């Protein structure tokens, strides 16, 4: 094998908070290879010292990906780039191209890299609670925490895209070429996690489907009233952002032989909007929170399970969230967001 190619990890969609967290965490490892990031916009300047190369480009640009594949030996791909849930509903054709065609392009790159390296390429894929589809509220209220293979009837384009990409990853890892005469493995080592609603203390929410929880805290910290876009009883699973970043890296490090699935549910705690509001009002006694449900986003959250069963991740690779609801609010969300706006006032 040629030694001229630098050994690297590729992170797509690296300019978000998950991407920044991955970069910081991977760079701290003593055995860290080079880090190459790909995003539609240039990596934030403060992150540039931590990466070997920042490429501005599109995962739909096959020529760009071919050039990347020729220049580097890619041992792992963290595929974070996606058109998210709310935006995908307004532009479903674009969502399909970005979320499905883009993922297929990167899986093709992983296949080529595995052939070049003579060993598997890890493909780490964040999927979503959006792959689920509960038939109605009575079922949602009555079922146990949902396992990976239950209620897979997504009602959003984003959920449909994510579910299909999970199947693509499973196919390329376990079935591609297995039907051919040589029966040689493809070399793609696809590993996915299904995130619940990720709550961040440092990223200002941007109107995503599960953003009502952090939006409440940000509004309270700014002494602004907040009209929640879902009903008080609306319940869904959540996770603090640091746990989400850590989960991707822990799954990537897990021994292949320990994994019994291609995709794993992850969760930390489930709360209703009213329970979130109660915690916000405890931290900010003057908080003004009302409810003005938005039909579109309400229907989406109603289709998601109230809780997810992540026992497979706990059994196979030792997943354990660090932040339960109390720690997430008391030690991470509230103090960090409160300090953010105090600094602005100063």
C-alpha positions in Angstrom: 0.0 0.0 0.0 1.3 3.5 -0.9 2.5 5.4 2.2 2.0 8.8 0.5 -1.6 9.2 1.7 -2.1 10.8 5.1 -4.3 8.7 7.5 -7.3 10.8 8.5 -10.8 10.9 10.0 -13.4 12.7 7.8 -16.1 14.7 9.5 -18.9 16.0 7.2 -21.2 18.8 8.5 -18.4 19.7 10.9 -19.3 23.3 11.6 -22.2 22.5 14.0 -21.8 21.9 17.7 -21.6 18.1 17.3 -18.8 18.6 14.8 -16.9 21.0 17.0 -17.3 18.6 20.0 -16.1 15.7 17.9 -13.0 17.6 16.7 -12.0 18.7 20.2 -12.5 15.2 21.6 -10.8 13.3 18.8 -7.8 15.7 18.8 -7.2 14.9 22.5 -6.6 11.2 21.8 -2.9 10.3 21.6 -3.5 8.0 18.6 -5.6 10.6 16.7 -5.0 10.5 13.0 -5.3 13.7 10.9 -8.8 15.3 10.9 -10.3 16.5 7.6 -13.6 18.4 7.8 -16.1 19.0 5.0 -18.9 21.6 5.2 -20.8 24.0 3.0 -19.1 26.9 4.8 -15.6 27.3 6.1 -14.8 25.9 9.5 -15.1 28.5 12.3 -11.7 30.2 12.8 -11.2 29.1 16.4 -11.5 25.5 15.3 -8.9 25.7 12.5 -5.9 24.8 14.7 -7.5 21.5 15.6 -7.9 20.1 12.1 -5.5 19.2 9.3 -7.7 20.5 6.5 -11.0 22.3 6.2 -12.7 21.8 2.8 -15.7 24.0 1.7 -17.8 21.8 -0.4 -20.9 19.7 -0.9 -21.3 16.0 -0.3 -23.3 15.8 -3.6 -20.1 16.8 -5.4 -18.8 13.4 -6.5 -15.7 14.9 -8.1 -14.8 16.6 -4.8 -15.3 13.3 -2.9 -13.2 11.4 -5.5 -10.4 13.9 -5.0 -10.6 13.5 -1.2 -10.5 9.7 -1.6 -7.4 9.9 -3.8 -5.6 12.3 -1.5 -6.2 10.7 1.9 -6.4 7.3 3.6 -9.7 7.6 5.4 -10.1 5.3 8.3 -13.4 6.6 9.6 -16.2 8.9 8.4 -18.4 10.8 10.9 -21.3 11.8 8.6 -23.1 14.7 10.3 -24.2 16.6 7.2 -28.0 16.6 6.7 -30.9 18.8 5.9 -32.8 18.8 9.2 -36.4 17.9 10.0 -38.4 21.2 9.7 -36.5 22.4 6.6 -36.9 19.0 4.9 -40.7 19.3 5.1 -40.6 22.5 3.0 -38.0 21.1 0.5 -38.5 17.3 0.4 -36.7 16.8 -3.0 -33.7 18.7 -1.8 -33.8 16.8 1.5 -33.8 13.5 -0.4 -30.8 14.6 -2.4 -28.8 15.8 0.6 -29.8 13.1 3.1 -29.9 10.1 0.9 -27.8 10.7 -2.2 -25.2 12.4 -0.1 -25.0 9.4 2.3 -24.8 7.0 -0.6 -21.9 9.0 -2.1 -20.1 8.8 1.2 -20.8 5.0 1.5 -19.3 4.6 -1.9 -16.2 6.5 -0.8 -16.0 4.2 2.2 -16.2 1.1 -0.1 -13.3 2.5 -2.2 -11.3 3.3 0.9 -11.8 -0.1 2.4 -10.5 -1.7 -0.9 -7.4 0.6 -0.8 -6.7 0.1 2.9 -7.4 -3.6 3.0 -9.3 -3.1 6.2 -12.8 -1.8 7.1 -13.7 1.9 7.2 -15.9 2.9 10.1 -19.0 4.9 9.0 -20.6 6.7 12.0 -24.1 7.9 11.3 -26.3 9.9 13.6 -29.9 8.9 12.9 -32.9 10.2 14.8 -36.1 9.6 16.8 -37.8 10.9 13.6 -37.5 7.4 12.1 -40.4 6.3 14.4 -44.1 6.9 13.7 -46.7 6.3 16.4 -50.1 5.8 15.0 -52.0 7.9 17.5 -51.7 9.5 20.9 -53.4 6.6 22.7 -50.8 4.2 21.4 -48.0 6.6 22.2 -49.3 6.9 25.8 -49.8 3.2 26.3 -46.7 1.5 24.8 -43.5 0.7 26.7 -40.3 2.5 25.6 -39.9 1.8 21.9 -37.3 -0.7 20.7 -35.2 -0.3 17.5 -37.5 -2.4 15.3 -40.9 -1.1 16.5 -43.2 1.6 15.0 -40.9 2.4 12.1 -43.5 4.5 10.1 -42.0 8.0 10.0 -44.3 10.8 8.9 -41.6 13.3 7.9 -39.2 13.4 4.9 -36.3 13.7 7.3 -37.5 10.5 9.2 -38.0 8.7 5.9 -34.5 9.7 4.7 -32.8 8.7 8.0 -34.6 5.3 8.1 -33.6 4.5 4.5 -30.0 5.5 5.2 -29.9 3.1 8.2 -31.0 0.4 5.8 -28.3 1.4 3.3 -25.6 1.2 5.9 -26.8 -2.2 7.1 -26.9 -3.4 3.5 -23.4 -2.3 2.7 -22.0 -3.7 5.9 -23.7 -7.1 6.0 -25.1 -7.9 2.5 -23.3 -6.1 -0.3 -21.3 -8.7 -2.3 -22.5 -11.5 0.0 -24.8 -12.5 -2.8 -22.0 -12.6 -5.3 -19.8 -15.6 -6.0 -16.8 -14.4 -4.0 -18.8 -13.5 -0.8 -16.2 -11.0 0.3 -17.2 -8.4 2.9 -17.5 -4.9 1.5 -15.3 -3.3 4.2 -17.9 -0.8 5.3 -18.4 -0.9 9.1 -21.6 1.2 9.5 -22.6 2.1 13.0 -25.6 4.3 13.7 -27.2 5.9 16.7 -30.8 7.2 16.9 -30.6 10.4 18.9 -33.6 11.8 20.8 -34.0 15.6 21.0 -30.5 17.0 21.6 -30.5 19.9 24.0 -27.6 22.3 23.9 -26.6 25.1 26.3 -24.2 26.8 23.8 -26.1 26.7 20.5 -29.0 29.1 20.1 -32.0 27.0 19.0 -33.1 27.7 15.4 -36.7 26.5 15.3 -36.2 22.8 15.0 -38.9 20.4 15.9 -37.6 19.6 19.4 -36.2 23.0 20.1 -39.1 24.1 22.4 -37.2 22.8 25.4 -34.0 24.9 24.9 -36.0 27.8 23.6 -37.9 28.0 26.9 -34.6 28.3 28.8 -33.0 30.9 26.5 -36.2 33.1 26.6 -36.3 32.9 30.4 -32.6 33.8 30.7 -33.3 36.9 28.5 -36.4 37.8 30.5 -38.5 37.3 27.4 -42.0 35.6 27.3 -42.1 32.4 25.4 -45.0 30.8 23.5 -44.4 27.1 23.3 -45.3 25.5 19.9 -46.5 22.2 21.4 -49.2 21.3 24.0 -48.2 21.1 27.7 -48.7 17.3 27.7 -46.4 16.7 24.7 -43.8 14.2 25.8 -40.6 13.1 24.0 -37.1 11.8 24.9 -34.1 14.2 25.3 -30.4 14.1 25.7 -27.8 16.7 26.7 -25.5 17.6 23.9 -22.3 16.5 25.6 -23.7 13.0 25.9 -24.6 12.9 22.2 -21.0 13.8 21.2 -19.6 11.2 23.6 -21.9 8.5 22.4 -20.7 8.8 18.8 -17.1 8.4 19.8 -17.8 5.5 22.2 -19.7 3.7 19.5 -16.8 4.2 17.1 -14.4 2.7 19.6 -16.5 -0.3 20.4 -15.2 -3.7 19.3 -17.0 -4.8 16.1 -17.6 -8.3 17.6 -19.5 -6.7 20.5 -22.1 -5.0 18.2 -25.3 -6.9 17.6 -27.0 -4.2 15.6 -26.2 -1.6 12.9 -28.2 1.1 14.6 -28.9 1.8 18.3 -31.5 3.8 20.2 -30.0 6.3 22.6 -31.8 8.3 25.2 -31.4 9.9 28.6 -34.6 11.3 30.0 -38.2 12.0 28.8 -40.2 15.1 29.9 -43.4 16.7 28.9 -43.3 20.3 27.8 -45.1 21.2 31.0 -42.4 19.4 33.0 -39.7 21.3 31.1 -41.6 24.6 31.8 -41.7 23.7 35.5 -38.0 23.2 35.7 -37.4 26.5 33.8 -39.7 28.4 36.2 -37.8 26.9 39.2 -34.6 28.3 37.8 -36.1 31.5 36.6 -39.1 32.3 38.8 -40.2 35.2 36.6 -40.4 33.1 33.4 -43.5 33.7 31.3 -44.4 30.5 29.4 -47.6 30.0 27.4 -48.7 27.5 24.8 -49.6 28.1 21.2 -49.3 24.8 19.4 -48.2 24.8 15.8 -50.2 22.2 13.9 -47.3 21.0 11.8 -44.7 20.7 14.5 -47.2 19.3 17.0 -48.2 16.5 14.6 -44.5 15.6 14.1 -43.7 15.4 17.8 -47.0 13.5 18.5 -45.7 10.9 16.0 -42.5 10.4 18.0 -42.4 7.9 21.0 -42.5 9.3 24.5 -39.5 7.1 25.4 -37.0 5.0 23.6 -35.5 1.7 24.8 -31.7 1.9 24.6 -30.9 -1.3 26.5 -29.1 -2.7 23.4 -26.6 0.1 23.4 -26.1 -0.3 27.2 -25.5 -4.1 26.8 -23.4 -4.1 23.7 -21.0 -1.1 24.2 -21.7 0.1 27.7 -23.7 3.2 26.8 -24.6 5.2 29.9 -25.7 8.9 29.8 -23.9 11.2 32.1 -26.7 13.7 32.3 -30.1 12.7 33.7 -32.8 15.4 33.7 -31.6 16.9 37.1 -28.0 17.1 36.1 -28.8 18.3 32.5 -30.8 21.2 33.8 -29.0 22.0 37.1 -25.4 21.6 36.1 -25.4 22.1 32.3 -28.3 23.9 30.7 -29.4 26.5 33.2 -26.0 27.7 34.5 -24.4 27.8 31.1 -27.3 29.7 29.4 -27.7 32.0 32.4 -24.0 32.9 32.2 -24.2 33.4 28.5 -26.7 36.3 28.8 -25.1 37.7 31.9 -21.9 38.2 29.9 -23.9 40.0 27.2 -25.4 42.3 29.8 -22.0 43.1 31.2 
